[in-house]
């Protein structure tokens, strides 16, 4: 078996290589550092052992010898071992020492290079490390010179003389000494300089200054320091995304939570997935199966959620059973779920709430008496639609297609919630379940609601709603959040 020395990139989980993801997916053991992104560890099989060798706050650091010994032992034991390292494993990461120990022990290893922070972190701050004519080289140096890490001594005079861009890793703590030494070696004090903290992550922060003044800006680790003409460039893109740095809790059920979180991340937010609802089969599955098989008896099939669509179609074995049935969807997302199954909705109301759907259905049916309608939906839901249709003389069959349940509260939630700024409620049950599981005090400052019904539930539970989507879909809610934060 093999020990893989894998570069994890500087933080953004998207900066892992395909090869890195591939070897993680079949790991028996993952040996990782403190800063490794949790979502990268999730790429390993659930059963894989995960061993942290990073320095825990207040705890001891595992010595390099112990790490080497651990890798050798696990490799010899025939395990598939992934040693996950920040950035690139061979750039100031002691990957060379680990590889040497494995080679000496006769354990097979493979190096999976990573995206190094020395290039990627400046890029996320809008700083290219080279520029035609003005910056024709970049020198990457360690700022951590004291014996402990044994990185050796840097010839700062030579670095200064070379010109071009100087990138300093591990230099935040010794920033003042480094800048003074470069000035003493002849670099102009007004040379542009920047320090990028927590680069490529939602909490990235860029301090822009000059060589002489950068130390006063007080850079804090982990930071990548860039010195040279390019440090004056501000081709900002990451930090200017509309939801950059916002920590937003997503409460809806999986897999919708993951999809919404991905959309939020694309806009720069740090999305925290904390589903407070989950879907399970209905009490009476037989009834749903029968309704699907006999769907042709109805004039209308009305869907009020994508989950209702998904569960109904799981039981629809012959598409022809839907034959001449007219199909309505409460909104575009439900209509899209139908379209995924090659059914084009005949009716989608202009407003995506039950009241509007009721009105649209009555309009569409006209004066024709006794329309038979099938409504496959959540076991517990508002009765506005079925009651209204009955009142209008329709023959209504409400068939439970799924049950909405509250998952067991996440024990790690409290820690995530104190850091969060926004919570996105996408239905009344997300509000109810969240408050029941974690309490009103755990609700982040800014409450965002998908629509009036959810807003009313939130207010009932004593919450202040800061914003409500005007289009009552997850997309509409994201647009409302963008609007709120860019206003
Ligand atoms: N092997 C890594 C470097 C390890 S040394 C690589 O190739 O990127 C650790 C140093 O890298 C930190 O002190 C800091 O200078 C830099 N660094 C790592 N991650 C960073 C991040 N997200 N933002 C800014 N600097 C980072």
Boltz pocket constraint, residues with backbone or C-beta under 6 A from the ligand:
constraints:
  - pocket:
      binder: B
      contacts: [[A, 9], [A, 10], [A, 11], [A, 85], [A, 86], [A, 87], [A, 88], [A, 89], [A, 90], [A, 91], [A, 92], [A, 93], [A, 115], [A, 116], [A, 117], [A, 118], [A, 121], [A, 168], [A, 169], [A, 170], [A, 171], [A, 196], [A, 197], [A, 198], [A, 199], [A, 200], [A, 201], [A, 221], [A, 222], [A, 223], [A, 224], [A, 225]]
      max_distance: 6.0
